[in-house]
Amino acid sequence: MSLELLSKLETKIQTAVETIELLKMELEEEKQSSRSLIEKNQHLQQELTSWNEKVTGLVGLLNEEVS
């Protein structure tokens, strides 16, 4: 193999390594974003449950008043 071919191969390998590193960083950012969205979803689910309980309680009170 000539030095020129080795140089081209080295350049391509370096480019591939850099691309892999960038993709790893992007993946980590996406994982963090996903974790954040999961936490937010859990919080909103808790709020929804709380509101449902309050509404159910209020409807129960209204039913008692009507009866």
DSSP file (Angstrom, degrees, kcal/mol; ACC not computed):
  #  RESIDUE AA STRUCTURE BP1 BP2  ACC     N-H-->O    O-->H-N    N-H-->O    O-->H-N    TCO  KAPPA ALPHA  PHI   PSI    X-CA   Y-CA   Z-CA
    1    1 A M              0   0    0      0, 0.0     2,-0.1     0, 0.0     0, 0.0   0.000 360.0 360.0 360.0 139.3    0.0    0.0    0.0
    2    2 A S     >  -     0   0    0      1,-0.1     4,-2.2     4,-0.0     5,-0.2  -0.396 360.0-113.4 -82.8 162.8    1.4    3.4   -0.8
    3    3 A L  H  > S+     0   0    0      1,-0.2     4,-2.4     2,-0.2     5,-0.2   0.847 117.3  58.0 -61.7 -33.7    1.8    6.2    1.7
    4    4 A E  H  > S+     0   0    0      2,-0.2     4,-2.3     1,-0.2    -1,-0.2   0.922 107.2  46.1 -64.0 -43.6   -0.9    8.2   -0.2
    5    5 A L  H  > S+     0   0    0      2,-0.2     4,-2.6     1,-0.2    -2,-0.2   0.901 112.5  50.8 -65.8 -40.6   -3.5    5.4    0.3
    6    6 A L  H  X S+     0   0    0     -4,-2.2     4,-2.6     2,-0.2    -2,-0.2   0.895 109.7  50.8 -62.8 -39.3   -2.5    5.0    4.0
    7    7 A S  H  X S+     0   0    0     -4,-2.4     4,-2.3     2,-0.2    -2,-0.2   0.917 111.0  47.7 -64.1 -43.9   -2.9    8.8    4.4
    8    8 A K  H  X S+     0   0    0     -4,-2.3     4,-2.4     2,-0.2    -2,-0.2   0.909 112.6  49.7 -63.9 -41.3   -6.4    8.7    2.8
    9    9 A L  H  X S+     0   0    0     -4,-2.6     4,-2.6     2,-0.2    -2,-0.2   0.915 110.1  50.5 -62.6 -43.4   -7.4    5.7    5.0
   10   10 A E  H  X S+     0   0    0     -4,-2.6     4,-2.6     1,-0.2    -2,-0.2   0.909 110.4  49.9 -60.6 -42.8   -6.2    7.5    8.1
   11   11 A T  H  X S+     0   0    0     -4,-2.3     4,-2.4     2,-0.2    -2,-0.2   0.914 111.7  47.9 -62.5 -43.8   -8.2   10.6    7.1
   12   12 A K  H  X S+     0   0    0     -4,-2.4     4,-2.3     2,-0.2    -2,-0.2   0.895 112.3  49.2 -66.3 -39.0  -11.3    8.5    6.6
   13   13 A I  H  X S+     0   0    0     -4,-2.6     4,-2.7     2,-0.2    -2,-0.2   0.921 111.0  49.7 -65.2 -43.2  -10.9    6.7    9.9
   14   14 A Q  H  X S+     0   0    0     -4,-2.6     4,-2.4     1,-0.2    -2,-0.2   0.909 111.0  49.7 -62.4 -41.8  -10.4   10.0   11.7
   15   15 A T  H  X S+     0   0    0     -4,-2.4     4,-2.4     2,-0.2    -1,-0.2   0.909 111.2  49.5 -62.6 -42.3  -13.5   11.4   10.1
   16   16 A A  H  X S+     0   0    0     -4,-2.3     4,-2.5     2,-0.2    -2,-0.2   0.910 110.7  49.8 -63.5 -43.1  -15.4    8.3   11.1
   17   17 A V  H  X S+     0   0    0     -4,-2.7     4,-2.4     2,-0.2    -2,-0.2   0.919 111.6  48.4 -62.4 -43.9  -14.2    8.5   14.7
   18   18 A E  H  X S+     0   0    0     -4,-2.4     4,-2.4     2,-0.2    -2,-0.2   0.906 111.4  50.4 -63.1 -41.9  -15.2   12.2   14.9
   19   19 A T  H  X S+     0   0    0     -4,-2.4     4,-2.5     2,-0.2    -2,-0.2   0.913 109.9  50.5 -62.7 -42.6  -18.6   11.4   13.5
   20   20 A I  H  X S+     0   0    0     -4,-2.5     4,-2.4     2,-0.2    -2,-0.2   0.918 110.0  50.2 -61.1 -44.0  -19.1    8.6   16.0
   21   21 A E  H  X S+     0   0    0     -4,-2.4     4,-2.1     2,-0.2    -2,-0.2   0.914 111.1  48.7 -62.1 -42.9  -18.1   10.9   18.9
   22   22 A L  H  X S+     0   0    0     -4,-2.4     4,-2.5     1,-0.2    -1,-0.2   0.916 111.4  49.7 -62.3 -42.6  -20.6   13.6   17.7
   23   23 A L  H  X S+     0   0    0     -4,-2.5     4,-2.6     1,-0.2    -2,-0.2   0.875 108.6  53.0 -65.4 -36.8  -23.3   11.0   17.4
   24   24 A K  H  X S+     0   0    0     -4,-2.4     4,-2.2     2,-0.2    -1,-0.2   0.912 110.0  48.2 -62.4 -42.0  -22.6    9.7   20.9
   25   25 A M  H  X S+     0   0    0     -4,-2.1     4,-2.1     2,-0.2    -2,-0.2   0.917 112.1  48.6 -65.3 -42.9  -22.9   13.3   22.2
   26   26 A E  H  X S+     0   0    0     -4,-2.5     4,-2.4     1,-0.2    -2,-0.2   0.905 110.4  52.0 -62.5 -41.4  -26.2   13.8   20.3
   27   27 A L  H  X S+     0   0    0     -4,-2.6     4,-2.5     1,-0.2    -1,-0.2   0.910 108.7  50.1 -61.7 -42.8  -27.5   10.5   21.7
   28   28 A E  H  X S+     0   0    0     -4,-2.2     4,-2.3     2,-0.2    -1,-0.2   0.897 110.1  50.7 -63.6 -40.1  -26.6   11.5   25.3
   29   29 A E  H  X S+     0   0    0     -4,-2.1     4,-2.5     2,-0.2    -1,-0.2   0.911 111.1  48.7 -62.4 -42.2  -28.5   14.8   24.8
   30   30 A E  H  X S+     0   0    0     -4,-2.4     4,-2.5     2,-0.2    -2,-0.2   0.883 109.6  52.1 -66.4 -38.4  -31.5   12.9   23.5
   31   31 A K  H  X S+     0   0    0     -4,-2.5     4,-2.6     2,-0.2    -1,-0.2   0.919 110.6  48.2 -62.1 -43.0  -31.4   10.6   26.4
   32   32 A Q  H  X S+     0   0    0     -4,-2.3     4,-2.4     2,-0.2    -2,-0.2   0.918 111.9  49.3 -63.6 -43.5  -31.3   13.5   28.8
   33   33 A S  H  X S+     0   0    0     -4,-2.5     4,-2.4     1,-0.2    -1,-0.2   0.900 110.6  50.9 -61.1 -41.3  -34.2   15.1   27.0
   34   34 A S  H  X S+     0   0    0     -4,-2.5     4,-2.4     2,-0.2    -2,-0.2   0.916 109.4  49.7 -63.2 -44.3  -36.1   11.9   27.1
   35   35 A R  H  X S+     0   0    0     -4,-2.6     4,-2.4     1,-0.2    -2,-0.2   0.909 110.8  50.8 -61.0 -41.4  -35.5   11.6   30.9
   36   36 A S  H  X S+     0   0    0     -4,-2.4     4,-2.4     1,-0.2    -2,-0.2   0.915 111.0  47.7 -63.1 -43.4  -36.7   15.2   31.3
   37   37 A L  H  X S+     0   0    0     -4,-2.4     4,-2.6     2,-0.2    -1,-0.2   0.876 110.1  52.8 -66.4 -37.1  -39.9   14.5   29.3
   38   38 A I  H  X S+     0   0    0     -4,-2.4     4,-2.4     2,-0.2    -2,-0.2   0.926 110.5  47.7 -63.1 -44.6  -40.6   11.3   31.3
   39   39 A E  H  X S+     0   0    0     -4,-2.4     4,-2.2     2,-0.2    -2,-0.2   0.917 112.7  48.5 -62.5 -43.3  -40.3   13.3   34.6
   40   40 A K  H  X S+     0   0    0     -4,-2.4     4,-2.6     1,-0.2    -2,-0.2   0.907 110.5  51.5 -63.7 -41.2  -42.6   16.0   33.3
   41   41 A N  H  X S+     0   0    0     -4,-2.6     4,-2.5     2,-0.2    -1,-0.2   0.912 109.2  50.3 -62.0 -42.6  -45.1   13.4   32.1
   42   42 A Q  H  X S+     0   0    0     -4,-2.4     4,-2.1     2,-0.2    -1,-0.2   0.910 110.7  49.6 -61.9 -42.0  -45.1   11.7   35.6
   43   43 A H  H  X S+     0   0    0     -4,-2.2     4,-2.3     1,-0.2    -2,-0.2   0.926 111.8  47.7 -62.3 -45.2  -45.7   15.1   37.2
   44   44 A L  H  X S+     0   0    0     -4,-2.6     4,-2.5     1,-0.2    -2,-0.2   0.865 109.2  53.9 -66.1 -35.3  -48.6   15.9   34.9
   45   45 A Q  H  X S+     0   0    0     -4,-2.5     4,-2.4     2,-0.2    -1,-0.2   0.901 108.7  49.7 -63.6 -40.1  -50.0   12.4   35.5
   46   46 A Q  H  X S+     0   0    0     -4,-2.1     4,-2.4     2,-0.2    -2,-0.2   0.909 110.9  49.2 -64.6 -41.8  -49.9   13.1   39.2
   47   47 A E  H  X S+     0   0    0     -4,-2.3     4,-2.8     2,-0.2    -2,-0.2   0.916 110.6  50.7 -62.7 -42.6  -51.6   16.5   38.7
   48   48 A L  H  X S+     0   0    0     -4,-2.5     4,-2.6     2,-0.2    -2,-0.2   0.911 110.1  49.4 -62.0 -43.4  -54.3   14.8   36.6
   49   49 A T  H  X S+     0   0    0     -4,-2.4     4,-2.3     2,-0.2    -1,-0.2   0.922 111.4  49.8 -60.9 -44.1  -54.9   12.2   39.2
   50   50 A S  H  X S+     0   0    0     -4,-2.4     4,-2.3     1,-0.2    -2,-0.2   0.928 111.7  47.5 -61.5 -46.0  -55.2   14.9   41.8
   51   51 A W  H  X S+     0   0    0     -4,-2.8     4,-2.9     1,-0.2     5,-0.2   0.904 110.3  52.6 -63.7 -40.2  -57.7   16.9   39.8
   52   52 A N  H  X S+     0   0    0     -4,-2.6     4,-2.6     1,-0.2    -1,-0.2   0.905 109.5  49.2 -61.6 -40.9  -59.7   13.8   39.0
   53   53 A E  H  X S+     0   0    0     -4,-2.3     4,-2.3     2,-0.2    -1,-0.2   0.907 112.3  48.1 -64.6 -41.5  -60.0   13.1   42.8
   54   54 A K  H  X S+     0   0    0     -4,-2.3     4,-2.5     2,-0.2    -2,-0.2   0.925 113.1  47.0 -64.8 -44.6  -61.0   16.7   43.5
   55   55 A V  H  X S+     0   0    0     -4,-2.9     4,-2.7     2,-0.2     5,-0.2   0.918 111.9  50.8 -64.3 -42.6  -63.6   16.7   40.8
   56   56 A T  H  X S+     0   0    0     -4,-2.6     4,-2.2    -5,-0.2    -1,-0.2   0.913 111.1  49.3 -61.0 -41.9  -65.0   13.3   41.9
   57   57 A G  H  X S+     0   0    0     -4,-2.3     4,-2.2     2,-0.2    -2,-0.2   0.912 111.5  48.2 -62.9 -43.2  -65.2   14.7   45.5
   58   58 A L  H  X S+     0   0    0     -4,-2.5     4,-2.4     2,-0.2    -2,-0.2   0.895 110.9  50.3 -65.8 -40.3  -67.0   17.8   44.4
   59   59 A V  H  X S+     0   0    0     -4,-2.7     4,-2.5     1,-0.2    -1,-0.2   0.897 109.3  52.8 -63.9 -39.2  -69.5   15.8   42.3
   60   60 A G  H  X S+     0   0    0     -4,-2.2     4,-2.0    -5,-0.2    -2,-0.2   0.916 109.1  48.7 -61.2 -43.2  -70.0   13.6   45.3
   61   61 A L  H  X S+     0   0    0     -4,-2.2     4,-2.1     2,-0.2    -2,-0.2   0.909 110.8  50.4 -63.3 -42.1  -70.8   16.7   47.4
   62   62 A L  H  X S+     0   0    0     -4,-2.4     4,-2.0     1,-0.2    -2,-0.2   0.906 109.3  51.3 -62.9 -41.1  -73.2   18.0   44.8
   63   63 A N  H  X S+     0   0    0     -4,-2.5     4,-1.8     1,-0.2    -1,-0.2   0.882 109.1  51.1 -63.3 -38.3  -75.0   14.6   44.7
   64   64 A E  H  < S+     0   0    0     -4,-2.0    -1,-0.2     1,-0.2    -2,-0.2   0.887 110.1  49.4 -65.3 -38.7  -75.3   14.7   48.5
   65   65 A E  H  < S+     0   0    0     -4,-2.1    -2,-0.2     1,-0.2    -1,-0.2   0.866 112.2  47.7 -67.9 -37.4  -76.8   18.2   48.4
   66   66 A V  H  <        0   0    0     -4,-2.0    -1,-0.2     1,-0.2    -2,-0.2   0.839 360.0 360.0 -73.5 -33.7  -79.3   17.2   45.7
   67   67 A S     <        0   0    0     -4,-1.8    -1,-0.2    -5,-0.2    -2,-0.2   0.483 360.0 360.0 -72.0 360.0  -80.4   14.0   47.5
